[in-house]
Amino acid sequence: MTDLDEAAAELYGLSPSELDGFGSRRAALVAAARAAGDRDVARQIGALKKPVLAAALANALVRARPDELAELAKLGARLRDAHRNLRGKQLRELSEQRQRLLSRLVELSRGLAGREVGESVLNQLRATYEAAIADEGAEAAVRSGRLTSALSYSGFGEVDVSDAVAIPRRLTLVPQLPAGVTPEATEQAASTESADGATESAGSIEAVSDPAAVRLAERGLKQAESALAVAAEAAATATERLAETQAGEQRLADRIQQLQADLVTARAEAATAAKATATAERELARSTRALERAERAQRLAEAALRSLGS
């Protein structure tokens, strides 16, 4: 029997370099589940989404460097506590630690790729780790090692991880049914309360599905699954674009902050330079006056010398 949780662990445990084989391995696990008679498990395994590269790199880091993710969790808890208690000095110190940790996590993840990684993927990775530091739900999603798409944090509220992580649930399998009765057959019991409070049993009704209706339902299911796959792919693409634009926005915000800090520094340096210029101008004026006095004394001395010689 193929277990859904084991299948998810295997699929999301694939290294980033093996990501191209995700579909074929998922198909093999689906086939194994069907061969074992676990149709519902097979259907849910087939619905497990292939992770985008940023998600696969984060999943790989969880397995390769759990100590780094433990550090992320500790820093996130300390930052959230500092925010709640408005500890400004501690927040500044922790923010510096956060930037260093984010850079380290992104570099470690890049090293697990086995190939060149684009800037947009690195931005998605950074946004994912930023979200994990900011929000406990996002942290749990990242540390699960089963991300399917990148995460992002808007700066307030909770991070939505509902469509970004594969969280398999154990299925309640359909029991063995009598011959001739399909899984779609149902047994319905109803009870009604009489006027004097007594309860009457309405009994059981067994319905056997019409084969034509079953075929129609199966076609509808296939169409729905196809539409779901298209929608999931579109959502993953939109998530990647959102993470990229948010990362770009954050870079610009950081740039503005840096430019503002540079402007403050430049103004202070300009004020210092203005003071130094004023001091130098006063020194020059004094030196000029001293020079003029010396020149006059020289001319007087020369004239006195000439008068003595004559």
Phi, psi and omega in degrees: 000131177270119181274137182298317181295319178294321179297316179297319180299320180290315183294315182275358173268357176298140179289158179304327179289343179262008187298328180296338180268007182301313183298316181292323179291322177297318179299321179295320179291323176298315180298320180295320179293320178294319179298329179276359179086009182265075184295319181293319177296317179301319181296318182287326175297318179297337180274352179294126187277143173291130182286148170291165186300319180299318179294319179296322178294320177295318178299320180294321180294323178302320182278324184279323185226068179299335179296324179292323178289329174294322177296320177300316181296317181294316180295319179299318179296318180293320179294317180295322178294319180295322177295316181298323185261008175052050178267092187300311182297315180295322179300318179297317179295316181292327178296322176294318177298321180299316180297318179295317181295318180300316180298319180294317181297318179295317180294318178298319179294319178302321180293342180269356186289327183077007179197176180291138181243132182288162181297324181296322178293318178296323177296320178295321178298313181299317179297323179295314180290326175298318179296320180294326177288323186280331190225132182294324178296318177293323177299314180296322179296315180296314184288348175292337181074018183230036176292143174249338177214168181287158178251162175209151181240127184279348181109350176204160180074189180265155176278131179279111181248008187299324181251012186250357183216140176276115179240087184293142174244143178292138182271150169269106187289149178291130180292162178296125183258155177299156180301139178089352180251124183276164177300340181281348180293142183232155173240122186244130176243136179225144177229143179236150181262127180283172184300327181268012175094357181284151180254132180248137178273132180273351177087187184245143178236123180255126181245132178254128185292146174281131182305320180296320179294322178298315180298320179296318179295322179296320177296320178297321179296317179297319178296319179295319179295321178295317178296323178297317180297317179296315180295321180295320179294318179295321179295320179296318178296317179296322179296319179297316180296319179297314180299321181293315181292323178293322177296319177296319178297320179294320178298318179293321178297318177297321180296317179299316180298319180293319179295322177296318178295320178296323180295318177299315179297316181296321179296319178295318179294323178295320178296319178296318179295322179296319177296317179297322178296316179299318178297317180296322179295320177296319178298319179297318179297316179297317180296321180296316179297318179297321179296317180297319178296318180297320180295319179296318179298322180295316181296320179296319179296318180296318180295320179296321180295319180295321181293325178290326181285333181280000000 
